[in-house]
């Protein structure tokens, strides 16, 4: 009989065993009666010959090899009764563990979703992504001509597709224009990803040919939000950038490849596609591997083609190579470059360690109270392993309850976070779901928790309780508990100090980043973004004329000024361009060592509209940007790096993508005419970027932000701005219409949310640590009541007794501070990564450590006052009589 059948039929086996043993006894009784023995004596003799029934049953049970399971089940029931009886201890311990496990689980789910969750496509490891790398290892796109060469020259793919994403204006006769994210993709693209429309049909090869009827497939959310989920949308003709296109399908819910697509169109509908040069690398390529192909084989074919292209087209492919990786390698983790995610995960792990140390202290103190019980059990024959197993089972039950409650807290936190994340911030595949990998991680966290907070107390108490009853087991357990509680408290406060130092550094960097906006005057300023994507604005002159018309019409009202800019401060690198800079009258340098800057297109009135006074020089004028004018404005960070001891006004610079050759007519010299305050474009860690402002007339952008300052409430100007744009182009949508204060608030959402989260975690850690100190101090006073009573009887003053208790707390805090400083010193490279904000390095490190150390000391000492007061107000005679 298998062990499972024996376990499942345990009750039946027990009944049969009992019946069999009774039968053996009755047979012996019958044998003795046949020899003439009286029945009473025969029964007594049979039982003596057979032995104790319970002992025989135990031997039979051991033969089944299920004794350990029965014992474990008895231990579980005993532990459950014990925890139910000690409700206060159970509630406090489970709450402590739930906080640590909940925080850790929440951040693991976030980390897994951001860095590990793969795209929801068919067999993603068999889908390859192809892009390019230049000489500086910067990733770029693929030209359409190169895509055609890849399609013709490779045999590793069963299907290949090129795609390109960008904003687009959607117009309908009965609906207001809207901005959507369009993806041009080859006809085979959606199919090779394993997705088919839920309404209508997929693209056909005939749709992806020059001159074919313009068609479009909608994303499910766009179909519901704009067209109310009407099944009759298939066949409807809508205007996309002013061009009519027939809706032929709707994709499944949740599918928005490559990131946040709203609709897809065949790639052949791009105007002038067949005439694009080879250095116009605006596409990315995906391909599904053939049945017998591998990624390595596909990469080898791509490498061979790269060599051919470099030979045949050296002017465009000399320093460019094509790279093939799987789609998960390309996309998964692309949203995790922000170090905030690592900070969250590290902080969650620290909180879990603090919670485990706190729970271990609670278990040690509880076990110390049970020292006599454990000593009795071991004196009566219980092995040390049996005691350890019993204590570990209690820890496992506590950890299981902690996992259940912590999971509920994590779910609530994730739901709140998911609702708070602004739309468009994360890729469509990133969801904070509790799936199999998450549950596996939670099981691992639970097991680790049992090991971290349960094993050491079990070993320590079982060792202390092993003495004979002549030596009070509570005394041995108390001494062991005191040693281990000191270790755990030191660890708690050390980890808390490390966490507070990290929070302090993050807060300092965030404050420094926000301080750059102090030069702004956001009151009365409205912002709105516009995309000039239609063929009507194909030429720079048309785009410049549109912006000029908008500025003139809005500025015609008294007190209203308007300006154009690529991207608002705090908006990140979107809208900016990274270029290398060459400074006149400086030694020539090779391209690989040329400094880089960000460039931003703007125009007249920009700084005045933002309320930002220039530090020196002049703003852009109406003639800047014309062919005969070559002006530039730099920010203070640029001057700090390149003209620290020189006058920047009047100096000339070149902005290039690669080092130009001497006499290159494309490298235009720009004259610095003004210096602006440093307004950060990126709000993350690190120093602000050196920035060069350029007149937008030289190269008007397709995507720009209108900045309008008007008297009174800026939201009242929104309708006027919309009407102005509608008069110029009825199909042109405005989006992200908001006051400048709202725009800056949205731009700093990541930083503000990170600060709030980290502060919450630090507060939880501080509460756990100080609660642990309170519990240990209170327990120590309780354990030393007799000693304190004797000291007071012999003449000790309340102040001396108070100092005795207070000194123990101070010692724990001091050791924790030393441990925390040592831990932070071990992370010296991590500290070096913080932006010091111009402060001396020693001053910066002091600002990291001092606030956390002071807060820990003050809060920790405050929590001990109750124990100090109890010890000082003790009545020694009452205690001694009770003893």
Beta strands, then each sheet from edge to edge (+ up, - down):
strand 1: 127-133
strand 2: 139-140
strand 3: 157-172
strand 4: 175-185
strand 5: 199-200
strand 6: 215-218
strand 7: 237-240
strand 8: 243-250
strand 9: 263-266
strand 10: 284-289
strand 11: 321-326
strand 12: 525-531
strand 13: 561-565
strand 14: 577-583
strand 15: 596-602
strand 16: 616-617
strand 17: 631-635
strand 18: 652-656
strand 19: 669-676
strand 20: 691-695
strand 21: 703-709
strand 22: 734-739
sheet 1: 2+ 1- 10+ 3- 4+ 9+ 6- 8- 5+
sheet 2: 2+ 1- 11+
sheet 3: 2+ 1- 10+ 3- 7+
sheet 4: 13+ 21- 12+ 22-
sheet 5: 16+ 19- 17- 20+ 15+ 14- 18+
end
